[in-house]
Amino acid sequence: MQCFEVTGGTALTGRVRVTGAKNSALKLMAAALLASGRTTIDEVPDILDVAIMSEVLRRLGCGVTYERSGQPGGGGRVVVDVPEQPATETDYDLVRKMRASISVLGPLVARCGSAKVALPGGDAIGSRGLDMHISGLERLGASIHSEHGFLVATAPRLQGTSIWLDFPSVGATENLLMAAVLAEGTTVIDNAAREPEIVDICSMLTAMGARIDGAGSSTLTIEGVDALRPVTYSTVPDRIVAGTWAIGAVMTRGDVVVERAVPDHLAVPLDKLVSAGATVEVVENGIRVAMEERPRGVDVVTLPFPGFPTDLQPMAVALAAVSTGTALITENVFEGRFMFVNELVRLGADVRIDGHHAVVRGRERLSSAPVLATDIRAGAGLVLAGLLTDGVTEVQDVHHVDRGYPDFVELLTGLGAEIRRVERPD
């Protein structure tokens, strides 16, 4: 079992580079299925989830290679060679490890007329049903049923239609978008997700020959085309990783330049950091975040983009735990996102949970203890909290962190943190 040993007491200072977004790169890899031939995707993070998605595509008959950048935080290049007729069944042993695997459903149904995709696993942060994926594909003309842990979908040719999403789900928007680009006629997706990752996939699909209007708005209009072509494309920078480094700088009273961070993608989180007392400025090709005094507690409410992202909520709770005063953190997206709070309390944090609210009373210093990473973002939040403890904090189950943060230890060490990866008996 691999763990992180984090020694408290060091401010984060220096420069750190952000590579492409995990939540976009995985879906861009799935979108490559829509066109036979060689698609190249740059700025792909060197993380476990990319390796899993690569294997998913290989078992569908694709050739997949990953070329590492050779520098910490550098984005790699994925090349996907898609055959004329991909396979249409994904294996449970891979899909159970990563929820993003479900994103191959839309492209396979649209291009091949059928798909058999294992029901996905992923982080334990709450129920994330596939109802909107299924109902939307059925609106497009697919016939879908569940058998033996698989979703089985068939459709001779999808037909354009109007789809209303009950919630602006990123995953459902992406799957339906990738299906609609090859459907016959016009598809309108209302209450669509507006995240930068949605805009990114729209940009790649447009480069492939798709006709999409409304990217970045709540209404997407897609004119179906007969075929798409492979492209070379670069992934949008990861706003969640950028936000993690920014919050870490404030928590530790440091001074960090986050290269390639896009300020517009982090408008609400950066505004919260300013309210906490930080200096935030836009610099060439990124942002600079600096903090001199102990931060002030600020209330946070998670919402779909452009609101405060749920993926930064664990970091927001960790920040509140070492700030002055009391902060109220409200989680509106994933009901299980507070699962990690018990681990944070082990570090001496004063947090009380009431439904989807967390009341956090800040303390100047936390106490070191062994803690468990329950998901990707919780693991990163616990490491940041470990930087504010009075000793050495051991963060276990760090494979979660490896799924979302490339070169995590190396980049933190480069910012002056005392952290190392160690092996422990399982």
C-alpha positions as a printed Julia matrix, in Angstrom:
426×3 Matrix{Float64}:
   0.0    0.0     0.0
   1.39   3.39   -0.99
   0.97   6.38    1.31
   1.97  10.03    1.39
   3.95  11.27    4.38
   3.26  14.99    4.69
   5.25  17.15    7.13
   3.49  20.32    8.25
   4.9   23.79    8.6
   6.03  24.77    5.09
   4.48  27.45    2.87
   3.97  26.68   -0.81
   6.02  29.05   -2.97
   7.17  29.05   -6.58
   5.67  28.11   -9.95
   3.63  25.09  -10.92
   2.35  24.06  -14.34
  -1.14  22.72  -14.96
  -1.62  20.17  -17.72
  -4.84  19.25  -19.53
  -8.02  18.55  -17.61
  -8.63  14.96  -16.53
 -12.38  15.53  -16.84
 -11.93  16.59  -20.45
  -9.1   14.38  -21.72
 -10.94  11.15  -20.9
 -13.99  12.27  -22.88
 -11.88  13.49  -25.8
 -10.34  10.02  -25.96
 -13.85   8.53  -26.11
 -14.82  11.04  -28.82
 -12.0    9.68  -31.0
 -14.23   6.61  -31.54
 -16.48   8.75  -33.74
 -13.99   8.76  -36.63
 -11.84   6.02  -38.1
  -8.18   6.87  -38.43
  -5.58   8.51  -36.17
  -6.65  11.14  -33.64
  -3.96  12.9   -31.6
  -4.73  14.59  -28.27
  -2.11  16.79  -26.6
  -1.77  17.99  -22.99
  -3.17  14.73  -21.62
  -2.27  14.23  -17.93
  -0.1   11.27  -16.96
  -2.6    9.74  -14.52
  -4.09   6.35  -13.78
  -7.48   7.19  -15.31
  -5.86   7.9   -18.68
  -4.19   4.49  -18.56
  -7.56   2.87  -17.8
  -9.32   4.7   -20.62
  -6.48   3.74  -22.97
  -7.05   0.08  -22.14
 -10.83   0.48  -22.61
 -10.16   1.77  -26.14
  -7.61  -0.97  -26.87
 -10.17  -3.65  -26.02
 -12.51  -1.93  -28.47
  -9.91  -2.57  -31.17
  -8.11   0.77  -31.13
  -4.38   1.26  -31.09
  -3.46   3.64  -28.26
  -0.07   5.1   -27.36
   0.89   7.63  -24.71
   4.01   9.76  -25.06
   5.08  11.37  -21.79
   6.37  14.91  -21.72
   9.4   14.14  -19.56
   8.87  17.0   -17.11
   6.73  17.18  -13.94
   3.36  18.7   -14.73
   3.94  18.42  -18.47
   1.08  17.13  -20.56
   1.64  14.04  -22.66
   0.32  13.06  -26.07
  -2.23  10.32  -26.72
  -2.57   8.85  -30.2
  -5.69   6.79  -30.86
  -5.88   4.7   -34.04
  -9.55   3.84  -34.54
 -10.48   0.95  -36.87
 -13.23   1.1   -39.47
 -15.34  -1.17  -37.29
 -14.57  -0.95  -33.56
 -15.74  -3.59  -31.13
 -18.82  -2.57  -29.17
 -18.47  -4.25  -25.76
 -16.51  -2.93  -22.78
 -15.22  -5.12  -19.97
 -16.48  -4.82  -16.41
 -13.02  -5.21  -14.89
 -12.01  -1.85  -16.43
 -15.26   0.1   -16.37
 -15.81  -0.57  -12.67
 -12.61   1.35  -11.92
 -13.64   4.62  -13.56
 -17.01   6.2   -14.17
 -15.8    8.12  -17.23
 -15.78   4.79  -19.11
 -19.53   5.25  -19.67
 -18.64   8.04  -22.13
 -17.96   5.44  -24.84
 -21.67   4.57  -24.89
 -22.8    7.52  -27.0
 -20.05   7.3   -29.63
 -20.43   3.52  -30.06
 -24.21   3.67  -30.5
 -23.93   6.59  -32.92
 -21.17   5.12  -35.07
 -21.69   1.35  -34.79
 -25.4    1.11  -34.12
 -24.94  -0.87  -30.91
 -23.02  -0.91  -27.63
 -22.74  -3.15  -24.59
 -21.16  -1.15  -21.77
 -20.64  -2.38  -18.22
 -22.23  -0.25  -15.52
 -19.44   1.99  -14.2
 -17.73   2.45  -10.86
 -15.54   5.33   -9.71
 -15.38   7.58   -6.69
 -17.68   6.96   -3.72
 -19.09  10.47   -3.5
 -22.8    9.77   -3.88
 -25.36   8.41   -6.3
 -24.7    9.34   -9.9
 -27.37   7.51  -11.83
 -27.4    7.03  -15.58
 -31.09   7.86  -15.99
 -30.44  11.0   -18.07
 -27.92   9.19  -20.28
 -30.44   6.42  -20.95
 -33.56   8.57  -21.41
 -31.69  10.95  -23.72
 -30.4    8.14  -25.93
 -33.88   6.65  -26.02
 -35.21  10.04  -27.17
 -32.65   9.82  -29.98
 -34.14   6.47  -30.99
 -31.93   3.95  -29.2
 -33.37   0.85  -27.59
 -31.69   0.28  -24.22
 -31.99  -2.4   -21.57
 -29.89  -3.7   -18.7
 -28.67  -7.27  -18.4
 -26.1   -8.92  -16.15
 -24.51  -5.63  -15.13
 -24.32  -4.23  -18.66
 -26.24  -1.53  -20.54
 -27.15  -2.86  -23.99
 -28.09  -0.23  -26.57
 -29.05  -0.63  -30.24
 -30.04   1.89  -32.9
 -29.85   1.45  -36.7
 -29.52   5.26  -37.04
 -30.13   7.81  -34.32
 -32.68  10.52  -35.06
 -32.42  14.16  -34.02
 -34.82  15.23  -31.3
 -35.35  17.66  -28.41
 -33.94  16.63  -25.03
 -34.47  18.34  -21.67
 -32.09  17.39  -18.88
 -33.56  17.44  -15.37
 -30.14  18.52  -14.08
 -27.21  19.99  -16.06
 -25.24  16.76  -15.83
 -21.78  16.96  -17.4
 -21.62  13.24  -18.17
 -25.09  13.08  -19.71
 -24.48  16.22  -21.78
 -21.22  14.75  -23.13
 -22.7   11.35  -23.98
 -25.75  12.81  -25.71
 -23.63  15.37  -27.54
 -21.32  12.67  -28.91
 -24.32  10.6   -29.99
 -26.16  13.51  -31.61
 -23.31  14.6   -33.9
 -23.89  11.53  -36.09
 -27.7   11.44  -35.73
 -29.96  12.23  -38.65
 -31.46  15.72  -38.35
 -31.27  18.32  -35.6
 -30.92  17.67  -31.87
 -31.49  20.31  -29.21
 -30.22  19.65  -25.66
 -31.79  22.03  -23.13
 -30.47  22.6   -19.6
 -27.12  21.31  -20.85
 -24.0   21.54  -18.69
 -21.9   24.65  -19.31
 -18.54  23.55  -17.88
 -15.31  24.41  -19.74
 -14.9   20.69  -20.36
 -18.17  20.74  -22.35
 -16.89  23.65  -24.43
 -13.68  21.69  -24.96
 -15.41  18.6   -26.33
 -17.6   20.81  -28.53
 -14.46  22.42  -29.95
 -12.87  19.05  -30.71
 -16.05  17.67  -32.29
 -16.37  20.82  -34.41
 -12.78  20.36  -35.58
 -13.76  16.8   -36.53
 -16.56  18.16  -38.72
 -19.51  18.28  -36.34
 -22.02  21.14  -36.46
 -22.65  22.44  -32.95
 -24.09  25.75  -31.84
 -24.38  27.1   -28.29
 -21.23  25.71  -26.65
 -20.91  27.27  -23.19
 -24.64  28.01  -22.96
 -27.47  25.93  -21.51
 -28.84  25.09  -24.97
 -26.87  23.04  -27.47
 -28.08  22.67  -31.05
 -26.48  19.88  -33.07
 -26.96  19.32  -36.81
 -26.13  15.7   -37.47
 -23.54  14.81  -40.13
 -22.84  11.54  -41.95
 -19.23  11.13  -40.82
 -16.44  12.8   -38.86
 -12.69  12.92  -39.46
  -9.77  12.38  -37.06
  -7.96  15.47  -35.77
  -5.08  16.73  -33.65
  -6.36  18.61  -30.6
  -5.03  20.05  -27.31
  -6.92  19.57  -24.03
  -8.13  22.55  -21.99
  -6.09  23.21  -18.79
  -7.35  21.5   -15.63
  -9.22  24.08  -13.55
  -9.59  21.71  -10.58
  -5.87  21.07  -10.32
  -5.24  24.8   -10.76
  -7.75  25.55   -8.01
  -6.09  22.99   -5.73
  -2.71  24.75   -6.02
  -4.36  28.16   -5.53
  -6.14  27.06   -2.34
  -2.94  25.39   -1.11
  -1.09  28.69   -1.48
  -3.7   30.47    0.63
  -3.86  27.77    3.31
  -0.1   27.73    3.8
   0.32  31.53    3.49
   2.46  31.05    0.42
   2.98  32.63   -2.99
   2.35  30.47   -6.07
   2.16  31.17   -9.79
  -0.13  28.62  -11.44
   0.93  28.42  -15.07
  -1.76  27.78  -17.71
  -4.6   28.39  -15.23
  -7.55  30.07  -17.0
  -8.98  32.79  -14.69
 -12.45  32.71  -16.28
 -12.73  29.01  -15.45
 -12.11  29.75  -11.75
 -13.95  33.03  -11.3
 -15.97  32.02   -8.22
 -13.19  30.1    -6.39
 -10.72  32.95   -6.96
 -13.29  35.46   -5.69
 -13.65  33.36   -2.53
  -9.88  33.4    -2.05
  -9.87  37.19   -2.36
 -12.62  37.31    0.28
 -10.38  35.14    2.47
  -7.71  37.84    2.24
  -5.53  36.55   -0.58
  -3.94  38.52   -3.38
  -4.97  37.12   -6.74
  -3.63  38.56   -9.98
  -3.67  37.51  -13.59
  -0.14  37.09  -14.96
   1.16  36.03  -18.35
  -0.14  32.54  -19.07
  -1.67  31.99  -15.62
  -2.5   33.41  -12.19
  -0.54  34.35   -9.07
  -2.03  33.66   -5.63
  -0.34  35.0    -2.5
  -1.3   35.12    1.18
   0.5   36.79    4.09
  -1.87  36.45    7.04
  -4.05  33.65    8.3
  -7.04  33.4     5.92
 -10.55  34.47    6.91
 -13.34  31.9     6.87
 -15.62  32.22    3.83
 -18.93  30.51    3.05
 -19.03  28.29   -0.05
 -21.96  26.84   -1.99
 -21.21  24.25   -4.69
 -23.18  24.53   -7.92
 -22.79  23.51  -11.56
 -20.54  25.82  -13.61
 -20.17  28.79  -13.41
 -20.71  28.19   -9.68
 -18.15  26.89   -7.18
 -17.15  23.39   -8.41
 -17.99  20.42   -6.22
 -14.55  18.97   -7.03
 -12.95  21.83   -5.05
 -15.25  21.41   -2.06
 -12.86  19.21   -0.01
 -10.16  21.85   -0.45
 -12.66  24.54    0.6
 -13.44  22.61    3.8
  -9.71  22.17    4.49
  -9.19  25.9     3.96
 -12.02  26.75    6.35
 -10.53  24.35    8.92
  -7.43  26.56    9.27
  -9.08  29.96    8.76
 -10.3   32.48   11.32
 -13.95  32.41   12.31
 -16.67  30.04   11.14
 -17.56  29.06    7.58
 -20.61  27.3     6.16
 -19.9   24.92    3.26
 -22.99  23.77    1.35
 -22.81  20.81   -1.05
 -25.52  20.83   -3.72
 -24.13  18.38   -6.29
 -22.97  15.1    -4.65
 -24.57  14.05   -1.38
 -21.63  11.85   -0.45
 -18.95  14.48   -0.9
 -18.65  15.03    2.9
 -17.52  11.43    3.48
 -13.94  12.61    3.95
 -14.82  14.98    6.79
 -14.35  12.25    9.41
 -10.75  11.97    8.21
 -10.26  15.72    8.45
 -11.61  15.64   12.0
  -8.89  13.09   12.81
  -6.45  15.9    12.06
  -8.13  18.07   14.69
 -10.49  20.02   12.44
 -13.72  21.29   14.0
 -16.41  20.31   11.49
 -20.07  19.55   12.07
 -22.23  18.04    9.32
 -25.95  18.79    9.02
 -27.42  17.26    5.89
 -25.72  18.92    2.94
 -24.16  21.64    5.1
 -20.83  21.61    6.94
 -20.17  24.13    9.71
 -16.41  24.61   10.04
 -14.78  26.48   12.93
 -11.23  27.32   12.02
  -8.13  26.46   14.01
  -4.69  27.92   13.46
  -2.93  24.56   13.49
  -4.09  20.97   12.99
  -2.57  17.82   14.52
  -0.93  15.04   12.53
  -2.58  11.61   12.27
  -3.02   8.76    9.79
  -5.94   9.47    7.46
  -7.61   7.75    4.5
  -8.24   9.28    1.06
 -11.82   8.37    0.16
 -11.73   9.82   -3.36
  -9.51  11.87   -5.69
 -10.33  15.33   -4.37
 -10.64  14.27   -0.74
  -7.11  12.89   -0.95
  -5.77  16.2    -2.28
  -7.66  18.13    0.41
  -6.22  15.93    3.17
  -2.68  16.47    1.84
  -3.2   20.24    1.92
  -4.51  19.93    5.47
  -1.44  17.87    6.33
   0.71  20.86    5.42
  -0.9   22.71    8.36
  -0.31  20.01   11.0
   2.21  19.95   13.83
   4.0   16.82   12.64
   3.93  14.11    9.98
   0.55  13.12    8.53
   0.19   9.83    6.7
  -2.4    9.87    3.9
  -3.38   6.35    2.86
  -5.09   4.97   -0.27
  -3.28   7.51   -2.43
  -4.16   5.6    -5.61
  -7.22   7.85   -5.61
  -5.03  10.95   -5.85
  -3.01   9.33   -8.64
  -6.23   9.13  -10.67
  -6.52  12.9   -10.88
  -3.19  14.6   -10.14
  -0.14  13.94  -12.34
   3.27  14.14  -10.62
   1.56  15.17   -7.39
   4.48  14.58   -5.04
   7.05  16.04   -7.44
   5.06  19.22   -8.01
   4.39  19.75   -4.3
   8.06  19.17   -3.54
   8.92  21.75   -6.18
   6.76  24.24   -4.29
   8.69  23.58   -1.09
   6.39  21.06    0.59
   7.82  18.19    2.62
   6.04  15.17    1.18
   7.17  11.74    0.09
   5.58   8.56   -1.21
   6.22   5.5     0.93
   5.3    1.82    0.87
   3.37   0.3     3.76
   2.19  -3.28    4.38
  -1.35  -3.65    3.1
